Amino acid sequence: MARFLYPAYVSIHAIESKHKDDDTKWLTYWVVYALFSVGEYFADFIVSWFPLYWLLKVLFF
């Protein structure tokens, strides 16, 4: 849940700010998050064979 709430909160503040650098940063986060989510949905069976996948995913995000 924390991987969603904090980025959502910061994304709202980034959109409301006048600087565009933070908008790009958080938009990139959401694109990567969506790609991983869709990829995991279709590759759940294969991903379950890698014991450290979830740990590596948490560290990546």
Residue frames relative to the residue before (quaternion, step in Angstrom):
aa qw qx qy qz dx dy dz
M 1.0000 0.0000 0.0000 0.0000 0.00 0.00 0.00
A 0.6349 0.5429 -0.3315 0.4385 3.58 1.06 -0.74
R 0.6292 0.5324 -0.3504 0.4447 3.58 1.09 -0.56
F 0.6900 0.4286 -0.2733 0.5152 3.57 1.28 -0.10
L 0.7009 0.5034 -0.2916 0.4127 3.61 0.78 -0.95
Y 0.6950 0.4657 -0.2930 0.4628 3.59 0.74 -0.98
P 0.6766 0.4680 -0.3222 0.4683 3.65 0.81 -0.83
A 0.6224 0.5293 -0.3510 0.4574 3.60 1.02 -0.68
Y 0.6519 0.5197 -0.3035 0.4613 3.57 0.96 -0.89
V 0.6988 0.4553 -0.2685 0.4819 3.57 0.86 -0.98
S 0.6120 0.5553 -0.3518 0.4396 3.60 1.06 -0.67
I 0.6337 0.5227 -0.3302 0.4649 3.58 0.98 -0.79
H 0.6676 0.4819 -0.2995 0.4821 3.57 0.95 -0.86
A 0.6341 0.5291 -0.3361 0.4528 3.60 1.02 -0.71
I 0.6475 0.5145 -0.3184 0.4634 3.57 0.99 -0.80
E 0.6991 0.4764 -0.2684 0.4607 3.57 1.00 -0.81
S 0.6041 0.5590 -0.3711 0.4301 3.61 1.18 -0.35
K 0.5587 -0.6208 0.4421 0.3270 3.55 -1.27 0.38
H 0.6066 0.5611 -0.3525 0.4391 3.61 1.21 -0.41
K 0.3390 -0.7595 0.5254 0.1793 3.57 -0.99 0.84
D 0.5088 0.6644 -0.4209 0.3501 3.61 1.21 -0.32
D 0.6930 0.4653 -0.2852 0.4710 3.57 0.90 -0.88
D 0.5775 0.5690 -0.3835 0.4423 3.61 1.11 -0.52
T 0.6631 0.5081 -0.2946 0.4641 3.56 0.93 -0.94
K 0.6354 0.5432 -0.3250 0.4422 3.56 0.97 -0.86
W 0.7485 0.4037 -0.2363 0.4701 3.58 0.75 -0.98
L 0.5824 0.5413 -0.3807 0.4721 3.58 1.14 -0.45
T 0.6270 0.5231 -0.3264 0.4762 3.58 1.03 -0.76
Y 0.6157 0.5456 -0.3408 0.4549 3.59 0.99 -0.80
W 0.7040 0.4720 -0.2782 0.4519 3.60 0.80 -0.98
V 0.6224 0.5229 -0.3448 0.4693 3.60 1.06 -0.65
V 0.6645 0.4843 -0.3026 0.4820 3.60 0.90 -0.88
Y 0.6362 0.5284 -0.3216 0.4611 3.59 0.96 -0.84
A 0.6716 0.4910 -0.2960 0.4693 3.60 0.92 -0.87
L 0.6463 0.5187 -0.3241 0.4563 3.59 0.95 -0.81
F 0.6567 0.4885 -0.3094 0.4841 3.58 0.97 -0.81
S 0.6553 0.5211 -0.3197 0.4436 3.60 0.92 -0.82
V 0.6752 0.4677 -0.2910 0.4906 3.58 0.91 -0.87
G 0.6490 0.5249 -0.3125 0.4534 3.57 0.97 -0.83
E 0.6584 0.5019 -0.3043 0.4711 3.57 1.00 -0.82
Y 0.6076 0.5674 -0.3531 0.4292 3.56 1.02 -0.73
F 0.7502 0.3924 -0.2135 0.4874 3.56 0.89 -0.93
A 0.7668 0.3387 -0.1812 0.5143 3.60 1.12 -0.56
D 0.2258 0.8194 -0.5048 0.1509 3.59 1.15 0.47
F 0.6522 0.5222 -0.3233 0.4444 3.59 0.92 -0.82
I 0.6897 0.4639 -0.2783 0.4814 3.59 0.91 -0.87
V 0.6520 0.5275 -0.3151 0.4443 3.59 0.95 -0.87
S 0.6246 0.5628 -0.3475 0.4153 3.60 1.02 -0.68
W 0.5996 0.5668 -0.3637 0.4324 3.64 1.19 -0.27
F 0.6705 0.4664 -0.2946 0.4961 3.61 1.19 -0.40
P 0.3298 -0.8042 0.4557 0.1919 3.61 -0.23 1.24
L 0.7395 0.4033 -0.2371 0.4840 3.62 1.04 -0.59
Y 0.3642 0.7639 -0.4809 0.2291 3.59 1.22 0.07
W 0.6939 0.4817 -0.2993 0.4437 3.60 0.77 -0.95
L 0.6335 0.5132 -0.3313 0.4749 3.59 1.03 -0.72
L 0.6668 0.4925 -0.3024 0.4705 3.59 0.93 -0.87
K 0.6245 0.5369 -0.3384 0.4553 3.57 1.05 -0.70
V 0.6554 0.5042 -0.3089 0.4699 3.58 0.92 -0.89
L 0.6701 0.4909 -0.3029 0.4672 3.58 0.92 -0.85
F 0.6291 0.5367 -0.3341 0.4523 3.58 1.06 -0.72
F 0.7128 0.4253 -0.2579 0.4945 3.56 0.89 -0.91
